[in-house]
């Protein structure tokens, strides 16, 4: 066979029953597609790194659309796979700790009954505590409270040791931000942890006129919204390299700020929680 490239192409075109014009058209199309992929790769890489390599396909799509970059979710998945943009995901902890018991157990009914979608902010809060491991197997405790209308974290407290007084102080501060006339419309739902059944904590809610609701024993799905938040939060959080409690405080603070103010959610009309709250209060929806 001749070494002339054009003859080689002619021969191959005849062999494959393809016209020369069709060959060159296909080649141009392939080159154009590769260039589009390179441009999409740059955009996806930027948002992948901006999300600390924690955003999945849906979140990446939402983040890019907010800035005017529209890329099909299937293409995002393909480029992530081809270019090795791995998303760090959490592993389920099979040894989830059981809350300590303190004093006489109090039975409080489940008034929420999994009605997780109130129409307006400050009507239903879901709260719980989780464990954060950092450094050389050190442990911190995070209490967080989520507004079910907006998914916003309206309050959180990081502790070295969980005490009832710390939880009571957290909720005193939280409730002080809500107008007195609106507090009686608020329900706070939790599991049956020692901190929520203790009289000191219950008195804070009672004096504010807030309704208290609790999950049934052994029914974690009764408090699913805050459980879901902790899962996503731990995906975003990067504290394993933290060597001190003070470092953990800074990372937790910045991550909650990112979650509330920057991370869009599909269920919130593709808005971050804080922005969605403002729209609800303005009557936009």
C-alpha positions in Angstrom: 0.0 0.0 0.0 1.2 3.5 -0.8 2.6 5.6 2.0 0.7 8.6 0.7 -1.8 9.5 3.5 -4.5 10.7 1.1 -4.3 7.3 -0.8 -4.6 5.5 2.5 -7.7 7.5 3.4 -9.2 6.9 -0.1 -8.5 3.2 0.3 -10.1 3.1 3.7 -13.1 5.0 2.6 -13.7 2.6 -0.3 -13.2 -0.3 2.0 -15.8 1.0 4.5 -18.1 2.3 1.8 -17.8 5.8 3.1 -17.4 8.9 1.0 -14.4 11.2 1.5 -16.7 14.1 2.3 -18.5 12.0 4.9 -15.1 11.0 6.4 -13.9 14.6 6.7 -17.4 15.7 8.1 -17.2 13.0 10.7 -13.7 14.0 11.6 -14.7 17.7 12.0 -17.6 16.7 14.1 -15.4 14.5 16.3 -12.9 17.4 16.8 -15.7 19.8 17.6 -17.1 17.4 20.2 -13.7 17.0 21.8 -13.3 20.7 22.1 -16.8 21.0 23.7 -15.8 18.3 26.2 -12.6 20.2 27.0 -14.5 23.3 27.7 -17.1 21.4 29.8 -14.3 19.7 31.7 -12.8 23.1 32.7 -16.2 24.3 34.0 -17.0 21.0 35.8 -13.5 20.9 37.4 -14.0 24.5 38.7 -17.3 23.7 40.4 -16.1 20.2 41.6 -13.1 21.9 43.4 -15.3 24.8 44.6 -17.6 22.2 46.4 -14.5 20.7 48.0 -14.9 17.7 45.8 -18.1 16.8 47.7 -20.8 17.7 45.2 -22.6 15.0 43.3 -24.0 15.2 39.8 -27.3 16.9 40.8 -25.6 19.5 43.1 -23.0 20.3 40.4 -25.8 20.8 37.9 -27.5 23.2 40.2 -24.4 25.1 41.0 -23.5 25.6 37.4 -27.0 26.6 36.3 -27.0 29.3 39.0 -24.1 30.9 37.1 -25.5 30.3 33.7 -23.6 27.1 32.7 -26.0 24.5 31.3 -24.5 21.0 30.9 -26.6 17.9 30.6 -26.4 15.8 33.7 -25.5 12.7 31.7 -22.5 14.6 30.2 -21.5 15.7 33.7 -21.5 12.1 34.8 -19.5 11.0 31.8 -16.9 13.7 32.2 -16.5 13.1 35.9 -15.9 9.5 35.2 -13.5 10.0 32.2 -11.5 12.7 33.9 -11.4 11.1 37.4 -13.4 13.8 39.3 -14.2 11.6 42.2 -16.8 12.7 44.8 -16.0 11.9 48.4 -18.9 10.2 50.1 -19.5 9.2 53.7 -19.5 5.6 54.9 -22.2 4.4 57.2 -21.0 4.0 60.7 -22.3 0.7 62.0 -21.4 1.6 65.6 -23.6 4.6 66.1 -23.4 5.7 69.7 -26.5 5.6 72.0 -27.3 8.8 73.9 -26.7 8.7 77.6 -29.8 8.5 79.9 -30.2 11.0 82.7 -32.9 11.0 85.3 -36.4 9.8 84.9 -37.5 9.1 81.3 -40.4 11.3 80.1 -42.8 10.2 77.4 -43.6 13.1 75.0 -46.0 12.3 72.1 -45.0 12.4 68.5 -47.1 15.4 67.4 -45.2 15.9 64.2 -46.1 12.5 62.8 -43.7 12.9 59.9 -45.4 15.9 58.5 -42.1 17.3 57.3 -43.3 20.1 55.0 -44.6 23.2 56.8 -45.6 26.1 54.5 -43.6 28.8 56.3 -40.3 29.2 58.2 -40.3 29.1 62.1 -43.2 26.6 62.3 -41.4 23.3 62.7 -37.8 22.7 63.8 -36.0 19.3 63.8 -33.1 18.9 66.2 -30.5 16.3 67.1 -26.9 15.7 68.1 -24.2 13.9 66.3 -20.5 12.9 66.9 -17.6 14.4 64.9 -14.3 12.5 64.9 -11.1 14.4 64.2 -7.3 14.2 64.7 -6.1 11.2 66.6 -9.5 9.7 67.3 -10.6 12.9 69.2 -14.4 13.5 69.4 -16.6 16.6 69.4 -20.4 16.8 69.7 -22.5 18.8 67.4 -26.1 19.9 68.1 -28.0 21.3 65.1 -31.5 22.5 64.5 -33.1 22.6 61.1 -36.1 24.6 59.9 -38.2 22.1 57.9 -39.7 24.8 55.6 -36.3 25.9 54.3 -33.8 23.2 55.3 -31.8 26.0 56.9 -29.7 25.3 60.0 -31.1 28.0 62.3 -28.9 27.0 65.3 -25.9 24.8 66.1 -23.6 24.3 69.0 -20.3 22.4 69.0 -19.3 20.9 72.4 -16.4 19.0 73.9 -18.9 17.3 76.3 -22.6 17.3 75.9 -24.5 18.7 78.9 -28.2 19.5 79.4 -27.2 23.1 80.3 -25.4 23.6 77.0 -28.5 22.4 75.1 -30.8 24.6 77.2 -28.5 27.7 76.6 -28.5 27.0 72.8 -32.3 27.0 72.6 -32.7 30.0 74.9 -30.5 31.9 72.4 -32.3 30.5 69.4 -35.8 31.3 70.7 -34.7 34.8 71.7 -34.4 35.6 68.0 -38.0 34.7 67.3 -40.7 37.3 68.0 -42.7 36.5 71.2 -46.0 36.4 69.3 -44.6 33.7 66.8 -43.1 31.4 69.4 -46.5 29.7 70.2 -46.7 28.7 66.5 -43.4 26.8 66.7 -43.0 23.1 67.2 -39.6 21.6 68.0 -39.2 17.9 67.2 -36.4 15.6 68.5 -35.6 12.0 69.4 -35.9 10.8 73.0 -32.3 11.7 73.9 -31.5 12.6 77.5 -30.9 16.2 76.6 -34.5 16.7 75.3 -36.3 14.8 78.1 -34.5 16.6 80.9 -36.6 19.1 82.8 -34.1 22.0 82.4 -34.4 21.8 78.6 -38.2 21.2 78.6 -38.7 24.3 80.8 -37.0 26.5 78.3 -39.5 25.4 75.6 -42.4 25.5 78.0 -41.7 29.1 79.2 -41.4 30.2 75.6 -44.7 28.7 74.7 -43.1 26.3 72.2 -44.7 22.9 71.5 -42.4 19.9 72.0 -42.7 16.7 69.9 -40.6 13.5 70.1 -40.0 10.6 67.8 -41.3 7.2 68.9 -38.7 5.0 70.5 -36.6 3.1 67.9 -38.1 5.1 65.0 -35.3 7.2 63.6 -37.4 8.0 60.5 -39.6 10.1 62.7 -36.7 12.6 62.8 -35.5 12.0 59.2 -34.9 15.6 58.2 -32.1 16.4 60.7 -30.6 12.9 60.1 -30.5 13.7 56.4 -28.7 17.0 57.1 -26.1 15.3 59.2 -25.4 12.9 56.4 -24.9 15.6 53.8 -23.0 17.7 56.3 -20.5 15.0 57.0 -20.0 14.6 53.2 -19.0 18.3 53.1 -17.0 18.4 56.3 -13.3 18.0 56.2 -12.0 17.7 59.8 -9.9 14.5 59.9 -6.7 16.6 59.5 -7.7 19.0 62.3 -5.4 18.7 65.2 -7.3 20.9 67.7 -10.9 21.5 68.8 -10.5 25.2 67.7 -9.6 24.1 64.2 -12.8 22.0 64.1 -14.8 25.0 65.3 -13.6 27.0 62.3 -14.3 24.3 59.8 -17.8 23.5 61.2 -18.7 27.2 61.1 -17.5 27.7 57.5 -19.2 24.5 56.3 -22.6 25.4 57.8 -22.3 28.8 56.3 -21.6 27.2 52.9 -24.6 24.8 53.4 -27.0 27.6 54.3 -25.9 30.3 51.9 -24.3 28.7 48.9 -25.3 25.1 48.3 -28.4 24.9 46.2 -31.0 22.2 46.8 -33.3 20.8 44.1 -36.2 20.6 46.6 -35.8 24.4 47.3 -36.5 25.5 43.7 -32.7 25.2 43.2 -31.9 27.8 45.8 -29.7 27.6 48.9 -31.7 27.5 52.2 -31.1 31.1 53.3 -32.1 32.5 49.9 -35.2 30.3 49.9 -36.2 31.5 53.3 -36.1 35.1 52.1 -38.3 34.2 49.1 -40.9 32.4 51.3 -41.1 35.3 53.8 -41.5 37.8 50.9 -44.5 35.7 49.5 -42.6 34.9 46.3 -43.8 31.3 46.4 
